Amino acid sequence: MPRPAVSVICPTYNRSSRILPTLRSVRAQTYPDWELLVVSDGSSDDTDEIVTGYAAVDPRVRLLRTSRQGHPAPVREIGLAQARGDVIAYLDHDDTWLPDHLAVLVDALHHGGCGAGSGAGARAGAGADVAATGAVRVGPDGIRTSVTGLLDLLWHPELQIVSPFFEPSRVAHRAGLTETVGGWRQLDCGLEDWDLWLRLADAGARFVTVDARTAVLEDGGPSRRTQVPRRHHHPLGHFPDLRSAARAVAALRAAESAAAMRDSARADQIAWYRDLAATGELRWPLRAERGRVERGRAGEPVSPAAVAELVEQALGPVDQTAPPWPDLVVSRQPADQGGGAVIGLPLWCGTPEHAERVREVLRHRQKRQLGLASRLLRTAGNTTAGKSEPFTSSDKNRR
């Protein structure tokens, strides 16, 4: 069988007939030169039989079986070991693609160098190493819940530190790329995709995004991404006891304070993106038309004025009743760390090293919010707001 240009890796477990829309969406691609590797993670239902039946109709589909791994990272690695294409794409078993998805990604990888990456590794005309499309998210009932916007597709290495950006079903990359950074790592927090994209960014990989919503992602119900435990936090203040910490949280969420926090958050966000744009490294996503990426403004640097307007549009009208930082955590501080209680902002990341990098970005880019929070907490009776040491929720005394 001829070697395909693209290998699509689809890990699955006990999906049964619900995997059929996923398989059909690959077979419907306008870009025909692909193989689909469905890696069954020890499925105990009829998933394997359904995929085998589908493969009998289209030999480009292959079923790979493995003993139960219980995690998509090693399952994807099994698929990568069998992949023959020069390009690797991923598709989760509950997602689907629009017909131009692979065509857009392949064209972006080959011709997207003008919009690829930022800083180290970015060079015009060289193509890209990693490409990602926009997406539509739908609930279990098929009703659209959200879509990606332009701001979601403005990629920069610094933004990759604080945002996972792309679900696997939106991404393709050059074969052999992941091996250079250690491949898919098995994290128990469900953020192995973010972990991989971040390591690729750190290694200087050239990223490009395409403003075409060609991936349809299932959104809603229990999933590994929605159930990620937030073990790491950014400390906002230290208090003598839990009661005084609770009073400080209430003060932070009082109507006048909440309004000021929302205003400072907007100002921080605009200033952050303006600074990134001023470097010339923040670029417009590519546009796609009929499976081909367009040139013109696509891939060109975003001006500070344009990105400020984009942030304003994305933030839109703010819900004046929404509390700032609604998921703050109040924890007991162990005696060997000074005792008392700590208010922390949960961080969505997988490792202690990543958490510290996020804290560093927050300290640099959210000075208005953190400074205001520190002043409000001090007013509420805290004398060490903003000076606590990092902590994790492994402390069993969390309130």
C-alpha positions as CSV (number, residue, x, y, z in Angstrom):
1,M,0.0,0.0,0.0
2,P,1.5,3.4,-1.0
3,R,2.8,5.6,1.8
4,P,0.2,8.2,2.8
5,A,1.0,11.9,3.2
6,V,-0.9,12.3,6.4
7,S,-1.4,9.9,9.3
8,V,-4.4,10.5,11.5
9,I,-4.2,9.1,15.0
10,C,-7.5,8.5,16.9
11,P,-7.3,6.9,20.4
12,T,-10.5,5.3,21.5
13,Y,-12.0,3.3,24.3
14,N,-15.5,1.7,24.4
15,R,-17.0,4.2,21.9
16,S,-19.0,1.6,20.1
17,S,-21.2,2.9,17.2
18,R,-20.7,6.5,18.5
19,I,-17.3,6.4,16.8
20,L,-18.9,6.2,13.3
21,P,-19.5,10.0,12.8
22,T,-15.8,10.5,13.6
23,L,-14.7,7.9,11.1
24,R,-17.1,9.2,8.4
25,S,-15.7,12.8,8.9
26,V,-12.2,11.5,8.0
27,R,-13.4,9.6,5.0
28,A,-15.2,12.7,3.8
29,Q,-12.0,14.8,3.6
30,T,-11.3,16.6,0.4
31,Y,-7.7,15.8,0.9
32,P,-7.6,12.1,0.1
33,D,-4.0,11.1,0.8
34,W,-4.3,9.9,4.4
35,E,-4.3,6.9,6.7
36,L,-6.5,6.7,9.8
37,L,-5.0,4.8,12.7
38,V,-7.7,4.0,15.3
39,V,-5.9,2.9,18.5
40,S,-8.2,0.9,20.7
41,D,-7.2,1.2,24.3
42,G,-8.3,-2.2,25.5
43,S,-11.9,-1.6,24.5
44,S,-14.2,-4.2,26.0
45,D,-17.4,-3.5,23.9
46,D,-17.9,-3.8,20.2
47,T,-15.7,-0.8,19.2
48,D,-13.0,-2.9,17.6
49,E,-15.6,-4.8,15.5
50,I,-17.2,-1.6,14.3
51,V,-13.8,-0.1,13.3
52,T,-12.7,-3.4,11.7
53,G,-15.9,-3.4,9.6
54,Y,-15.3,0.2,8.6
55,A,-11.7,-0.7,7.6
56,A,-13.0,-3.5,5.3
57,V,-14.8,-0.8,3.3
58,D,-11.8,1.6,3.2
59,P,-8.3,0.2,3.5
60,R,-6.9,3.6,4.6
61,V,-8.5,2.8,8.0
62,R,-6.4,0.6,10.3
63,L,-7.3,-0.7,13.8
64,L,-4.5,-1.0,16.3
65,R,-5.2,-2.8,19.6
66,T,-3.4,-2.3,22.8
67,S,-3.8,-3.5,26.4
68,R,-5.6,-1.0,28.6
69,Q,-3.5,2.1,29.2
70,G,-6.2,4.3,30.7
71,H,-4.5,7.5,29.3
72,P,-4.4,8.9,25.8
73,A,-0.7,9.8,25.8
74,P,0.7,6.3,25.5
75,V,-2.1,5.4,23.2
76,R,-1.2,8.2,20.9
77,E,2.5,7.1,21.1
78,I,1.5,3.6,19.9
79,G,-0.2,5.3,16.9
80,L,2.8,7.5,16.2
81,A,5.1,4.4,16.2
82,Q,2.9,2.9,13.3
83,A,2.3,6.2,11.4
84,R,3.8,6.4,7.9
85,G,2.8,9.9,6.9
86,D,5.0,13.0,6.7
87,V,2.3,14.9,8.6
88,I,0.6,13.8,11.8
89,A,-2.9,14.8,12.7
90,Y,-5.0,13.9,15.7
91,L,-8.7,13.3,16.1
92,D,-10.3,12.4,19.4
93,H,-13.0,9.7,19.2
94,D,-15.9,12.1,20.1
95,D,-14.9,14.9,17.7
96,T,-15.4,15.3,14.0
97,W,-13.9,17.3,11.1
98,L,-15.4,19.4,8.3
99,P,-14.4,18.2,4.9
100,D,-11.6,20.7,4.3
101,H,-9.8,20.2,7.6
102,L,-6.8,18.2,6.4
103,A,-6.5,20.2,3.3
104,V,-6.3,23.4,5.3
105,L,-3.8,22.0,7.8
106,V,-1.5,20.5,5.1
107,D,-1.5,23.8,3.2
108,A,-0.8,25.7,6.3
109,L,2.2,23.5,7.2
110,H,3.7,23.8,3.7
111,H,3.1,27.5,3.1
112,G,2.4,29.1,6.5
113,G,5.9,30.2,7.4
114,C,5.0,33.9,7.2
115,G,2.6,33.4,10.1
116,A,4.4,30.7,12.0
117,G,5.6,31.0,15.5
118,S,7.2,33.9,17.2
119,G,10.7,34.6,18.3
120,A,13.2,31.7,18.1
121,G,12.3,29.3,15.2
122,A,10.1,31.7,13.3
123,R,11.3,32.5,9.8
124,A,9.4,33.7,6.9
125,G,8.8,31.4,4.0
126,A,10.1,28.3,5.7
127,G,6.7,26.7,6.3
128,A,5.5,25.7,9.8
129,D,6.1,22.8,12.1
130,V,2.7,22.9,13.9
131,A,-0.6,24.1,12.5
132,A,-3.9,24.5,14.2
133,T,-7.4,25.4,13.0
134,G,-10.3,27.1,14.7
135,A,-13.1,25.1,16.2
136,V,-16.8,24.9,16.9
137,R,-17.9,23.3,20.2
138,V,-21.2,21.5,20.5
139,G,-23.0,20.0,23.4
140,P,-24.2,16.4,23.6
141,D,-27.4,17.5,21.9
142,G,-25.5,18.8,18.9
143,I,-26.3,22.5,19.7
144,R,-23.4,24.9,19.3
145,T,-22.0,26.1,22.6
146,S,-19.1,28.3,21.4
147,V,-16.7,29.0,18.6
148,T,-13.1,30.2,18.4
149,G,-12.6,33.9,17.6
150,L,-9.6,35.8,16.1
151,L,-8.2,36.5,19.5
152,D,-8.1,32.8,20.3
153,L,-5.9,32.2,17.3
154,L,-3.2,34.9,18.0
155,W,-0.4,32.6,19.1
156,H,2.8,33.6,20.9
157,P,5.2,31.6,23.0
158,E,4.4,33.6,26.1
159,L,0.6,33.0,25.6
160,Q,1.3,29.3,25.3
161,I,2.6,29.3,28.9
162,V,-0.7,30.4,30.3
163,S,-3.2,28.9,27.8
164,P,-3.5,25.4,26.4
165,F,-4.7,26.9,23.1
166,F,-5.5,23.9,21.0
167,E,-7.3,20.6,21.5
168,P,-5.6,17.7,19.7
169,S,-8.3,17.4,17.1
170,R,-7.4,20.9,15.8
171,V,-3.7,20.2,15.3
172,A,-1.3,18.7,12.8
173,H,2.5,18.7,12.9
174,R,5.4,17.4,10.9
175,A,6.3,13.7,11.5
176,G,9.2,13.2,13.9
177,L,8.6,16.5,15.7
178,T,7.3,15.3,19.0
179,E,10.1,12.8,19.4
180,T,12.6,15.7,19.6
181,V,11.0,16.9,22.8
182,G,10.2,13.6,24.5
183,G,6.8,12.8,22.9
184,W,3.5,12.7,24.6
185,R,3.9,12.5,28.4
186,Q,1.4,10.8,30.7
187,L,0.2,13.4,33.1
188,D,-2.5,12.5,35.6
189,C,-4.1,16.0,35.3
190,G,-5.4,15.6,31.7
191,L,-3.3,18.4,30.2
192,E,-0.8,16.3,28.2
193,D,-1.7,18.2,25.0
194,W,-0.8,21.6,26.6
195,D,2.3,20.0,28.0
196,L,3.4,18.9,24.5
197,W,2.6,22.2,22.8
198,L,4.5,24.1,25.5
199,R,7.6,21.9,25.1
200,L,7.5,22.3,21.3
201,A,7.2,26.1,21.7
202,D,10.2,26.1,24.1
203,A,12.2,24.2,21.5
204,G,11.5,26.9,18.9
205,A,8.9,25.0,16.8
206,R,7.2,27.2,14.2
207,F,3.5,27.5,15.0
208,V,0.8,28.7,12.6
209,T,-2.9,29.1,13.1
210,V,-5.7,29.2,10.6
211,D,-8.9,31.1,11.0
212,A,-11.1,28.3,9.7
213,R,-13.4,26.4,12.1
214,T,-12.9,23.0,10.6
215,A,-12.9,21.0,13.9
216,V,-16.2,20.2,15.7
217,L,-15.5,19.4,19.3
218,E,-17.8,17.7,21.8
219,D,-18.3,20.1,24.7
220,G,-20.3,19.2,27.8
221,G,-20.6,16.3,30.1
222,P,-17.8,14.8,32.1
223,S,-14.4,14.8,30.4
224,R,-10.8,14.7,31.5
225,R,-10.3,18.3,30.5
226,T,-13.4,19.5,32.5
227,Q,-12.4,17.5,35.6
228,V,-8.7,18.6,35.8
229,P,-7.6,18.9,39.4
230,R,-6.1,22.3,40.1
231,R,-3.2,21.4,42.4
232,H,-1.2,24.6,42.0
233,H,-2.1,28.1,43.0
234,H,-0.9,31.7,42.9
235,P,-0.9,33.0,46.4
236,L,-2.7,36.3,47.0
237,G,-2.3,36.8,50.7
238,H,-1.5,35.2,54.1
239,F,-3.9,35.5,57.1
240,P,-3.7,34.5,60.7
241,D,-6.7,32.2,60.4
242,L,-9.4,30.9,58.1
243,R,-12.0,33.3,59.4
244,S,-10.0,36.4,58.6
245,A,-9.2,35.0,55.1
246,A,-12.9,34.4,54.4
247,R,-13.6,38.1,55.4
248,A,-10.9,39.2,53.0
249,V,-12.5,37.2,50.1
250,A,-15.8,38.8,50.9
251,A,-14.2,42.2,50.7
252,L,-12.6,41.4,47.4
253,R,-16.0,40.4,46.0
254,A,-18.0,43.4,47.3
255,A,-19.7,45.2,44.5
256,E,-17.3,48.2,44.4
257,S,-14.2,46.1,44.7
258,A,-15.5,43.6,42.0
259,A,-16.1,46.5,39.5
260,A,-12.6,47.8,40.1
261,M,-11.1,44.3,39.7
262,R,-13.0,43.8,36.4
263,D,-11.7,47.2,35.1
264,S,-8.1,46.3,36.1
265,A,-8.4,42.9,34.4
266,R,-9.5,44.6,31.1
267,A,-6.6,47.1,31.3
268,D,-4.1,44.3,32.0
269,Q,-5.3,42.2,29.1
270,I,-5.1,45.1,26.6
271,A,-1.7,46.2,27.8
272,W,-0.4,42.6,27.6
273,Y,-1.5,42.1,24.0
274,R,-0.3,45.6,23.0
275,D,3.2,44.8,24.4
276,L,3.3,41.5,22.5
277,A,2.2,43.2,19.3
278,A,4.8,45.9,19.6
279,T,7.5,43.2,19.3
280,G,6.2,42.3,15.8
281,E,6.0,38.7,16.8
282,L,2.2,38.5,17.3
283,R,0.7,37.6,13.9
284,W,-2.7,37.3,12.3
285,P,-3.9,33.8,11.7
286,L,-4.0,32.5,8.1
287,R,-7.3,32.6,6.3
288,A,-8.6,29.6,4.4
289,E,-10.9,29.4,1.4
290,R,-11.9,26.1,-0.2
291,G,-9.1,24.2,1.6
292,R,-6.3,26.6,0.7
293,V,-4.7,29.2,3.0
294,E,-4.9,32.8,1.7
295,R,-2.1,35.3,1.7
296,G,-2.4,39.1,2.1
297,R,-2.8,40.3,5.7
298,A,-3.0,36.7,6.9
299,G,0.2,35.8,8.7
300,E,1.4,39.5,9.0
301,P,2.2,41.1,12.3
302,V,-0.7,42.5,14.3
303,S,-0.5,46.2,15.2
304,P,-0.8,47.3,18.8
305,A,-3.9,49.3,18.0
306,A,-5.6,46.5,16.1
307,V,-5.0,44.0,18.9
308,A,-6.3,46.4,21.5
309,E,-9.5,46.7,19.5
310,L,-9.6,42.9,19.2
311,V,-9.3,42.4,22.9
312,E,-12.0,45.0,23.6
313,Q,-14.3,43.2,21.2
314,A,-13.5,39.8,22.7
315,L,-14.1,40.9,26.3
316,G,-17.4,42.5,25.2
317,P,-19.9,43.7,27.8
318,V,-18.8,42.5,31.2
319,D,-21.4,40.9,33.5
320,Q,-21.4,43.4,36.4
321,T,-22.8,40.7,38.8
322,A,-20.0,38.3,38.1
323,P,-17.4,38.1,41.0
324,P,-13.7,38.4,40.1
325,W,-11.8,35.1,40.4
326,P,-14.9,33.1,41.5
327,D,-12.8,30.0,42.2
328,L,-10.4,31.4,44.8
329,V,-9.2,28.8,47.3
330,V,-8.7,29.3,51.0
331,S,-6.2,26.9,52.6
332,R,-4.6,26.3,55.9
333,Q,-0.9,27.0,55.9
334,P,1.2,24.3,57.5
335,A,2.9,25.3,60.8
336,D,6.4,24.8,59.2
337,Q,5.4,27.4,56.6
338,G,4.2,30.0,59.1
339,G,0.7,28.7,59.9
340,G,-2.4,30.7,59.4
341,A,-4.4,30.6,56.1
342,V,-3.6,31.5,52.5
343,I,-5.9,32.8,49.7
344,G,-4.8,31.3,46.4
345,L,-5.8,31.7,42.7
346,P,-6.0,28.2,41.2
347,L,-3.7,27.6,38.2
348,W,-4.7,25.2,35.4
349,C,-1.4,23.5,34.7
350,G,0.2,20.1,35.0
351,T,3.6,20.3,36.8
352,P,5.2,22.4,39.5
353,E,7.6,23.8,37.0
354,H,4.8,24.9,34.7
355,A,3.0,26.5,37.6
356,E,6.0,28.6,38.5
357,R,6.2,29.8,34.9
358,V,2.6,30.8,35.0
359,R,3.1,32.7,38.3
360,E,6.0,34.6,36.7
361,V,3.8,35.6,33.7
362,L,1.0,36.7,36.1
363,R,3.3,38.8,38.2
364,H,4.6,40.5,35.0
365,R,1.4,40.8,33.0
366,Q,-1.4,41.2,35.7
367,K,0.2,43.9,37.9
368,R,-3.0,46.0,38.0
369,Q,-5.1,43.1,39.2
370,L,-2.6,41.6,41.6
371,G,-1.8,45.1,43.0
372,L,-5.4,46.0,43.5
373,A,-6.1,42.6,45.1
374,S,-3.2,43.1,47.5
375,R,-4.4,46.5,48.5
376,L,-8.0,45.3,49.1
377,L,-6.8,42.4,51.1
378,R,-4.6,44.6,53.3
379,T,-7.6,46.9,53.9
380,A,-9.5,43.8,55.0
381,G,-6.9,43.3,57.8
382,N,-4.2,41.3,56.0
383,T,-0.6,42.6,56.5
384,T,1.1,40.2,54.1
385,A,-1.1,40.3,51.1
386,G,0.8,39.2,47.9
387,K,3.8,38.0,49.8
388,S,2.9,34.4,50.5
389,E,5.0,31.5,49.2
390,P,3.6,29.2,46.4
391,F,1.6,26.3,47.7
392,T,-0.2,23.3,46.3
393,S,-3.5,21.7,47.2
394,S,-1.8,18.5,48.4
395,D,-2.3,20.2,51.7
396,K,-5.1,18.2,53.2
397,N,-6.3,21.1,55.4
398,R,-7.8,23.0,52.5
399,R,-11.1,24.6,53.5
